[in-house]
């Protein structure tokens, strides 16, 4: 993926951007994230966004009547846990539903 400056954006940069977008907006779908990333000069495919969300530990919550993406408190913009978050950490979130293939499970 190339940024507006023509340099290849790294996976951690893209994941930080995703985390920031989720923190700042009510993101309801992977397609919306794809469009937001493209608008900021970091195009990505839906499959890439899906993998990134899984690695970030994203889950969906109801906020103001909408179901939106959220991240565990350890997934703050600027830090990307990657696989370090993993399934074990998600198991500590009993009131949340995990993403499986972009869908709530």
trRosetta pair geometry for C-beta under 8 A, 3 or more apart (Angstrom, degrees):
i j d omega theta_ij theta_ji phi_ij phi_ji
1 8 6.5 107 71 -155 49 70
1 9 4.9 -41 97 47 105 102
1 14 6.7 73 61 -78 152 133
1 42 6.0 53 151 -166 133 67
1 43 5.8 -164 -144 71 104 67
1 44 5.9 -22 -94 -82 148 73
1 48 7.9 141 -48 159 131 170
2 6 5.8 -12 -177 -149 121 34
2 7 6.7 148 -150 75 74 21
2 8 5.7 -51 -95 -93 63 52
2 9 7.0 146 -137 -5 12 83
2 43 7.9 8 51 36 63 99
3 6 7.1 -51 71 13 67 18
3 7 5.4 -8 37 61 107 76
3 8 7.6 141 -3 -141 82 5
3 9 4.9 106 -52 -56 97 101
3 41 5.0 54 -163 139 67 111
3 42 6.0 -11 -102 -82 77 75
4 41 3.7 -56 -36 -136 94 143
9 13 4.8 -124 -171 88 88 131
9 14 5.5 103 133 -57 120 91
9 42 5.0 12 -10 -127 173 102
10 13 4.6 99 56 6 77 104
10 14 7.1 -144 96 -4 41 87
11 14 5.7 -55 -146 38 32 110
11 15 6.2 28 157 -16 67 109
11 52 7.6 -164 -164 -100 87 102
12 15 5.7 -57 -142 41 31 109
12 16 6.2 36 156 -22 66 103
12 80 5.0 -164 -140 32 79 148
12 82 7.8 -47 -94 -60 86 112
13 16 5.8 -53 -149 34 29 111
13 17 6.5 30 151 -19 63 105
13 42 7.5 -150 123 -120 102 141
14 17 5.6 -54 -152 35 33 113
14 18 6.4 35 149 -20 65 103
14 37 7.1 32 -150 -140 92 131
14 42 5.7 174 -110 172 84 134
14 44 6.2 106 -156 -70 135 140
14 48 7.7 -37 149 151 154 119
14 52 6.5 -99 119 -107 107 149
15 18 5.4 -46 -145 34 37 114
15 19 6.4 40 153 -19 65 102
15 52 5.2 -160 -98 -156 86 109
15 55 7.0 -66 -117 91 138 118
15 56 5.9 177 -161 -71 106 112
15 80 4.3 78 105 -124 130 135
15 82 7.5 58 140 -76 177 72
16 19 5.7 -53 -148 37 32 112
16 20 6.3 33 152 -20 65 106
16 77 6.0 84 -169 -159 76 69
16 78 6.1 70 -142 -77 115 22
16 79 7.8 102 -105 18 95 14
16 80 5.8 -89 -61 -52 74 110
17 20 5.6 -54 -147 36 31 112
17 21 6.3 33 153 -20 65 106
17 37 6.4 99 121 -116 131 87
17 40 6.5 -180 -162 96 132 150
17 42 5.7 98 70 49 173 161
18 21 5.7 -55 -147 36 30 111
18 22 6.4 28 155 -17 65 106
18 33 6.3 32 -129 -160 94 126
18 37 7.3 -12 -78 -78 79 115
18 49 7.1 160 -108 -139 133 82
18 52 5.5 137 -9 137 168 134
18 53 7.1 -127 170 -75 144 69
18 56 6.6 -135 102 -42 125 160
19 22 5.9 -56 -148 38 30 110
19 23 6.3 28 154 -19 64 109
19 56 6.2 -165 -76 -144 95 139
19 71 5.9 6 -132 -35 87 167
19 75 5.7 -144 -123 158 122 92
19 76 6.9 98 164 151 133 18
19 77 4.7 173 111 -89 105 62
19 78 7.8 -113 93 8 137 44
19 80 7.0 -150 -23 -93 140 78
20 23 5.7 -57 -147 38 30 111
20 24 6.0 12 160 -8 67 115
20 77 4.0 75 -81 -118 76 133
21 24 6.1 -66 -139 45 26 100
21 25 5.7 -28 179 29 67 114
21 27 6.0 63 135 -57 99 138
21 33 6.5 129 105 -127 148 82
21 36 5.3 114 -143 130 144 147
21 37 7.6 -80 -38 -65 159 71
22 25 7.1 -73 -116 58 17 76
22 27 5.4 -74 -104 24 64 130
22 33 8.0 -3 -64 -101 87 115
22 58 7.0 -133 -108 -118 160 114
22 68 7.9 149 -152 156 80 99
22 69 4.9 -80 -128 104 115 110
22 70 6.7 154 169 -114 117 26
22 71 5.7 100 106 -22 145 107
23 71 7.4 -46 -63 27 85 120
23 76 7.5 58 -82 -149 145 59
23 77 5.5 -93 12 -32 149 114
25 36 7.4 -158 43 -113 159 153
26 63 6.1 -149 -124 87 111 124
26 64 7.1 -71 -103 49 152 121
26 66 5.7 69 168 85 133 144
26 68 4.5 -91 -166 -102 75 150
27 32 5.4 177 -155 102 79 125
27 33 5.7 55 -167 -68 136 87
27 36 7.2 -75 -109 -4 116 153
27 68 5.8 107 61 -161 47 93
27 69 4.8 -26 83 31 103 112
28 32 5.8 78 52 1 70 154
28 66 6.0 -80 -92 173 117 116
28 67 6.5 88 -140 82 88 66
28 68 5.5 -64 -85 -102 61 68
28 69 7.5 -164 -96 -11 16 81
29 32 4.5 106 59 1 81 100
29 33 7.2 -141 101 -1 50 83
30 33 5.5 -53 -154 36 39 113
30 34 6.4 46 147 -24 68 100
30 46 5.2 84 132 -150 122 88
30 49 4.9 142 -162 106 95 127
30 50 5.8 4 -127 -70 149 77
30 53 7.0 -95 -101 -19 99 147
30 102 5.5 -52 -24 -135 142 116
31 34 5.4 -47 -150 31 36 116
31 35 6.5 34 152 -16 65 104
31 46 6.4 -14 -83 -101 63 115
32 35 5.8 -56 -150 39 32 110
32 36 6.2 32 152 -18 66 107
33 36 5.6 -54 -142 39 33 111
33 37 6.1 35 158 -20 66 105
33 44 8.0 -37 129 69 93 120
33 49 4.9 143 100 -155 125 140
33 53 7.7 168 16 -62 174 117
33 69 7.7 21 -59 4 125 156
34 37 6.0 -56 -149 36 26 110
34 38 6.4 26 153 -18 62 108
34 43 7.9 32 -172 -156 75 63
34 44 6.1 -126 -124 77 71 78
34 45 7.1 -8 -123 -172 121 18
34 46 5.5 -43 -63 -78 141 67
34 49 5.5 -104 -68 -26 80 151
35 38 5.7 -53 -147 36 31 112
35 39 6.4 32 154 -21 64 106
36 39 5.6 -54 -148 35 31 113
36 40 6.6 18 156 -9 64 108
37 40 6.0 -67 -151 43 31 102
37 42 4.6 -80 -176 88 88 90
37 43 6.3 125 118 -114 99 22
37 44 5.0 -18 115 17 158 103
37 49 7.2 -152 -8 -87 147 115
38 41 7.8 64 -177 -58 30 12
38 42 7.3 -107 -79 72 26 45
38 43 4.5 42 -104 -99 80 78
38 44 7.7 -133 -57 22 74 60
44 48 4.4 -119 -178 86 103 131
44 49 5.4 122 113 -53 123 86
44 52 7.6 -2 169 -9 158 142
45 48 4.7 99 54 5 78 101
45 49 7.1 -143 96 -2 43 86
46 49 5.6 -55 -147 39 34 112
46 50 6.2 42 152 -25 66 104
46 102 7.8 14 167 -95 103 147
47 50 5.6 -50 -148 32 30 116
47 51 6.6 29 154 -16 63 103
48 51 5.9 -54 -151 37 32 109
48 52 6.3 33 151 -19 65 107
49 52 5.5 -54 -146 38 32 114
49 53 6.3 36 155 -22 66 104
50 53 5.9 -53 -149 33 28 111
50 54 6.6 29 152 -18 62 106
50 99 7.9 -158 -158 149 76 135
50 101 7.3 3 -170 -158 134 35
50 102 5.0 -56 -120 -67 115 100
51 54 5.7 -55 -152 36 33 113
51 55 6.3 27 154 -15 67 108
52 55 5.8 -59 -147 41 31 108
52 56 6.1 26 156 -16 67 111
53 56 5.8 -59 -142 42 29 108
53 58 3.9 -58 -168 32 86 139
53 69 6.9 -90 -135 -138 120 137
53 99 6.0 -3 126 53 116 168
53 102 7.7 84 64 -103 144 64
54 57 7.8 35 173 -69 29 27
54 58 7.2 -60 -60 35 24 92
54 99 6.0 -122 -89 84 73 116
55 80 7.9 25 127 176 110 100
55 81 7.7 -176 155 85 75 75
55 82 5.3 -23 176 -146 115 45
55 83 6.2 -53 -140 -62 93 58
55 85 7.3 118 172 42 49 116
56 71 5.7 -59 152 -122 109 115
56 75 5.2 91 -177 -145 87 143
56 80 6.9 -67 -101 -147 87 80
56 81 6.9 113 -135 45 46 92
56 85 7.2 50 -174 21 21 157
57 71 6.3 90 81 -153 88 74
57 72 4.9 -25 115 1 137 115
57 74 7.8 38 45 67 153 100
57 75 5.7 -162 53 -44 108 139
57 81 6.7 4 -7 64 120 134
57 85 4.3 -100 -45 146 127 149
57 89 6.5 -49 -112 96 145 118
57 90 5.7 -164 -143 -77 100 100
58 69 5.1 -16 -168 -161 119 109
58 70 7.1 144 -153 71 68 35
58 71 5.7 -44 -98 -90 65 72
58 75 7.8 -123 -70 112 62 169
58 99 6.0 17 88 -11 87 138
59 69 7.5 136 75 -149 26 60
59 70 5.9 -31 70 64 75 86
59 71 7.9 137 23 -100 72 27
59 72 7.8 66 9 -51 111 76
59 90 7.6 142 -56 -141 123 107
59 93 6.9 -164 -12 128 162 151
59 96 4.4 46 145 172 162 125
59 97 6.0 149 -162 71 108 51
59 98 6.0 -65 -102 -104 104 39
59 99 6.4 -151 -104 -28 51 85
59 104 8.0 74 -161 -117 75 88
60 67 5.1 30 170 173 121 97
60 68 6.6 162 -148 81 77 21
60 69 6.0 -50 -96 -92 67 45
60 70 7.0 121 -129 14 20 84
60 97 6.5 -25 51 66 86 103
60 99 7.4 100 -17 -74 92 92
60 104 5.7 -79 38 -80 126 113
61 67 7.2 177 88 -148 23 61
61 68 6.4 -30 63 63 71 73
61 70 4.7 13 7 -4 119 136
61 96 7.0 -53 -76 -120 92 96
62 65 7.2 4 -177 -114 97 11
62 66 7.1 157 -153 78 59 30
62 67 5.6 -36 -93 -92 65 65
62 68 7.9 107 -126 17 20 75
63 66 5.9 -31 69 65 70 82
63 67 8.0 117 20 -115 71 20
63 68 5.1 -45 34 29 117 122
63 70 7.7 128 -36 -61 130 116
70 96 7.9 -119 72 -127 118 131
71 75 3.6 -105 166 85 124 127
71 76 7.7 175 101 -70 131 32
72 75 5.2 90 57 3 72 103
72 85 6.7 155 41 -148 140 128
72 89 6.7 20 -123 145 179 117
72 90 7.5 -124 -55 -95 136 63
72 93 6.5 -114 -99 -65 107 138
73 76 7.2 2 176 -52 49 94
74 79 7.6 -84 166 103 65 127
74 81 5.8 54 126 -62 110 138
74 85 6.6 166 89 -105 127 103
74 89 7.3 -68 36 -171 145 146
75 79 7.3 -146 -141 89 34 86
75 80 7.5 33 -141 -127 80 42
75 81 5.8 -81 -89 3 80 113
75 85 6.9 6 -65 -84 105 148
76 79 5.6 42 63 37 80 102
81 84 4.7 -118 -179 68 81 98
81 85 3.9 80 118 -43 138 100
81 89 7.9 -55 158 43 156 167
82 85 7.1 159 74 6 31 90
83 86 5.6 45 176 -70 63 87
85 89 4.8 -94 -174 52 65 146
85 90 7.2 69 149 -43 97 85
86 89 5.8 105 65 11 68 96
86 90 7.3 -127 113 -1 42 95
87 90 5.5 -61 -151 39 39 112
87 91 6.4 47 153 -30 71 100
88 91 5.7 -50 -156 23 33 115
88 92 7.6 35 148 -21 59 97
89 92 5.8 -49 -167 22 42 113
89 93 7.7 35 142 -15 63 101
90 93 5.6 -55 -164 30 49 112
90 96 7.6 -102 -164 82 82 121
90 98 5.5 60 171 -94 140 122
91 94 7.8 24 174 -72 49 69
93 96 4.2 -16 146 29 116 119
97 104 4.4 38 123 -164 139 101
97 105 6.1 173 -179 60 96 49
98 104 7.7 128 75 -150 31 55
98 105 5.5 -24 73 48 79 107
99 102 6.3 10 -173 -102 111 15
99 103 6.9 128 -154 60 67 27
99 104 6.8 -51 -102 -93 53 42
99 105 7.2 110 -162 -1 10 95
100 103 5.9 -38 69 67 74 80
100 104 7.7 34 24 154 83 11
100 105 4.1 57 -1 -48 124 128
